[in-house]
Amino acid sequence: MASLIRGCAHEQLGDDSAAYEDFYRVIWSGNGKPGGFYGLARVAARRGDNSQALEFCESSLSVNASHYPLIALKAWLLQHLGQGEQSLAYIVQHLAALPRFSQTLLLGYSAL
Protein backbone atom coordinates (compact mmCIF):
# COMPACT_ATOMS: atom_id res chain seq x y z
CA MET A 1 0.00 0.00 0.00
CA ALA A 2 2.98 2.31 0.41
CA SER A 3 3.39 2.31 -3.36
CA LEU A 4 -0.22 3.45 -3.75
CA ILE A 5 0.33 6.39 -1.42
CA ARG A 6 3.63 7.23 -3.08
CA GLY A 7 1.99 6.99 -6.53
CA CYS A 8 -0.74 9.41 -5.47
CA ALA A 9 1.88 11.80 -4.10
CA HIS A 10 3.87 11.66 -7.35
CA GLU A 11 0.66 12.20 -9.29
CA GLN A 12 -0.21 15.29 -7.25
CA LEU A 13 3.31 16.62 -7.81
CA GLY A 14 2.91 16.17 -11.57
CA ASP A 15 5.44 13.36 -11.92
CA ASP A 16 3.36 10.94 -13.98
CA SER A 17 6.30 8.67 -14.81
CA ALA A 18 7.07 7.97 -11.15
CA ALA A 19 3.36 7.71 -10.36
CA TYR A 20 2.89 5.16 -13.14
CA GLU A 21 5.74 3.02 -11.78
CA ASP A 22 4.31 3.08 -8.26
CA PHE A 23 0.76 2.34 -9.40
CA TYR A 24 2.08 -0.54 -11.48
CA ARG A 25 3.73 -2.02 -8.37
CA VAL A 26 0.43 -1.79 -6.51
CA ILE A 27 -1.51 -3.95 -8.96
CA TRP A 28 0.48 -6.99 -7.85
CA SER A 29 -1.05 -6.71 -4.37
CA GLY A 30 -4.54 -8.11 -3.92
CA ASN A 31 -5.89 -5.39 -1.65
CA GLY A 32 -4.30 -2.53 -3.60
CA LYS A 33 -5.30 -3.72 -7.04
CA PRO A 34 -8.39 -1.49 -7.58
CA GLY A 35 -6.53 1.66 -6.53
CA GLY A 36 -3.49 0.78 -8.59
CA PHE A 37 -5.48 0.23 -11.75
CA TYR A 38 -7.46 3.43 -11.10
CA GLY A 39 -4.21 5.37 -10.76
CA LEU A 40 -2.84 3.81 -13.94
CA ALA A 41 -6.06 4.76 -15.75
CA ARG A 42 -5.76 8.39 -14.63
CA VAL A 43 -2.13 8.61 -15.73
CA ALA A 44 -2.88 6.96 -19.09
CA ALA A 45 -5.81 9.34 -19.66
CA ARG A 46 -3.63 12.37 -18.94
CA ARG A 47 -1.06 11.04 -21.40
CA GLY A 48 -3.83 10.83 -24.01
CA ASP A 49 -3.77 7.04 -24.18
CA ASN A 50 -7.51 6.62 -23.69
CA SER A 51 -7.60 3.03 -24.98
CA GLN A 52 -5.03 1.94 -22.39
CA ALA A 53 -6.84 3.96 -19.72
CA LEU A 54 -10.08 2.15 -20.55
CA GLU A 55 -8.34 -1.22 -20.17
CA PHE A 56 -7.07 -0.17 -16.75
CA CYS A 57 -10.60 0.95 -15.82
CA GLU A 58 -11.99 -2.44 -16.81
CA SER A 59 -9.35 -4.20 -14.71
CA SER A 60 -10.16 -2.08 -11.67
CA LEU A 61 -13.92 -2.44 -12.11
CA SER A 62 -13.54 -6.23 -12.21
CA VAL A 63 -12.35 -5.99 -8.60
CA ASN A 64 -14.52 -3.09 -7.37
CA ALA A 65 -17.55 -2.54 -9.59
CA SER A 66 -19.09 0.25 -7.51
CA HIS A 67 -16.18 2.73 -7.44
CA TYR A 68 -18.05 5.90 -8.43
CA PRO A 69 -15.16 8.03 -9.72
CA LEU A 70 -13.92 5.06 -11.73
CA ILE A 71 -17.37 4.53 -13.26
CA ALA A 72 -17.41 8.20 -14.23
CA LEU A 73 -13.90 7.94 -15.70
CA LYS A 74 -14.92 4.94 -17.80
CA ALA A 75 -17.94 6.86 -19.14
CA TRP A 76 -15.69 9.85 -19.94
CA LEU A 77 -13.19 7.61 -21.71
CA LEU A 78 -15.90 5.91 -23.77
CA GLN A 79 -17.15 9.36 -24.81
CA HIS A 80 -13.65 10.46 -25.84
CA LEU A 81 -13.08 7.25 -27.76
CA GLY A 82 -16.10 8.04 -29.94
CA GLN A 83 -18.41 5.58 -28.21
CA GLY A 84 -20.98 8.12 -27.05
CA GLU A 85 -23.97 5.80 -27.20
CA GLN A 86 -22.15 3.14 -25.20
CA SER A 87 -21.07 5.80 -22.70
CA LEU A 88 -24.65 6.99 -22.24
CA ALA A 89 -25.95 3.43 -21.86
CA TYR A 90 -23.23 2.75 -19.28
CA ILE A 91 -24.24 5.84 -17.28
CA VAL A 92 -27.95 4.98 -17.44
CA GLN A 93 -27.19 1.42 -16.30
CA HIS A 94 -25.28 2.69 -13.28
CA LEU A 95 -27.82 5.36 -12.42
CA ALA A 96 -30.42 2.58 -12.12
CA ALA A 97 -28.17 0.13 -10.27
CA LEU A 98 -26.35 2.59 -8.00
CA PRO A 99 -28.66 5.40 -6.86
CA ARG A 100 -25.84 7.31 -5.15
CA PHE A 101 -23.99 7.50 -8.47
CA SER A 102 -26.23 10.39 -9.55
CA GLN A 103 -25.25 12.30 -6.40
CA THR A 104 -21.61 11.68 -7.20
CA LEU A 105 -22.06 13.14 -10.68
CA LEU A 106 -23.79 16.19 -9.24
CA LEU A 107 -20.96 16.76 -6.77
CA GLY A 108 -18.47 16.91 -9.63
CA TYR A 109 -16.58 13.67 -9.05
CA SER A 110 -16.93 12.83 -12.71
CA ALA A 111 -14.25 15.34 -13.70
CA LEU A 112 -10.94 13.87 -14.78
C-alpha positions in Angstrom: 0.0 0.0 0.0 3.0 2.3 0.4 3.4 2.3 -3.4 -0.2 3.5 -3.8 0.3 6.4 -1.4 3.6 7.2 -3.1 2.0 7.0 -6.5 -0.7 9.4 -5.5 1.9 11.8 -4.1 3.9 11.7 -7.3 0.7 12.2 -9.3 -0.2 15.3 -7.2 3.3 16.6 -7.8 2.9 16.2 -11.6 5.4 13.4 -11.9 3.4 10.9 -14.0 6.3 8.7 -14.8 7.1 8.0 -11.2 3.4 7.7 -10.4 2.9 5.2 -13.1 5.7 3.0 -11.8 4.3 3.1 -8.3 0.8 2.3 -9.4 2.1 -0.5 -11.5 3.7 -2.0 -8.4 0.4 -1.8 -6.5 -1.5 -4.0 -9.0 0.5 -7.0 -7.9 -1.0 -6.7 -4.4 -4.5 -8.1 -3.9 -5.9 -5.4 -1.6 -4.3 -2.5 -3.6 -5.3 -3.7 -7.0 -8.4 -1.5 -7.6 -6.5 1.7 -6.5 -3.5 0.8 -8.6 -5.5 0.2 -11.8 -7.5 3.4 -11.1 -4.2 5.4 -10.8 -2.8 3.8 -13.9 -6.1 4.8 -15.7 -5.8 8.4 -14.6 -2.1 8.6 -15.7 -2.9 7.0 -19.1 -5.8 9.3 -19.7 -3.6 12.4 -18.9 -1.1 11.0 -21.4 -3.8 10.8 -24.0 -3.8 7.0 -24.2 -7.5 6.6 -23.7 -7.6 3.0 -25.0 -5.0 1.9 -22.4 -6.8 4.0 -19.7 -10.1 2.2 -20.6 -8.3 -1.2 -20.2 -7.1 -0.2 -16.7 -10.6 1.0 -15.8 -12.0 -2.4 -16.8 -9.3 -4.2 -14.7 -10.2 -2.1 -11.7 -13.9 -2.4 -12.1 -13.5 -6.2 -12.2 -12.3 -6.0 -8.6 -14.5 -3.1 -7.4 -17.6 -2.5 -9.6 -19.1 0.3 -7.5 -16.2 2.7 -7.4 -18.1 5.9 -8.4 -15.2 8.0 -9.7 -13.9 5.1 -11.7 -17.4 4.5 -13.3 -17.4 8.2 -14.2 -13.9 7.9 -15.7 -14.9 4.9 -17.8 -17.9 6.9 -19.1 -15.7 9.8 -19.9 -13.2 7.6 -21.7 -15.9 5.9 -23.8 -17.1 9.4 -24.8 -13.7 10.5 -25.8 -13.1 7.2 -27.8 -16.1 8.0 -29.9 -18.4 5.6 -28.2 -21.0 8.1 -27.1 -24.0 5.8 -27.2 -22.2 3.1 -25.2 -21.1 5.8 -22.7 -24.7 7.0 -22.2 -25.9 3.4 -21.9 -23.2 2.8 -19.3 -24.2 5.8 -17.3 -28.0 5.0 -17.4 -27.2 1.4 -16.3 -25.3 2.7 -13.3 -27.8 5.4 -12.4 -30.4 2.6 -12.1 -28.2 0.1 -10.3 -26.4 2.6 -8.0 -28.7 5.4 -6.9 -25.8 7.3 -5.1 -24.0 7.5 -8.5 -26.2 10.4 -9.5 -25.2 12.3 -6.4 -21.6 11.7 -7.2 -22.1 13.1 -10.7 -23.8 16.2 -9.2 -21.0 16.8 -6.8 -18.5 16.9 -9.6 -16.6 13.7 -9.0 -16.9 12.8 -12.7 -14.3 15.3 -13.7 -10.9 13.9 -14.8 
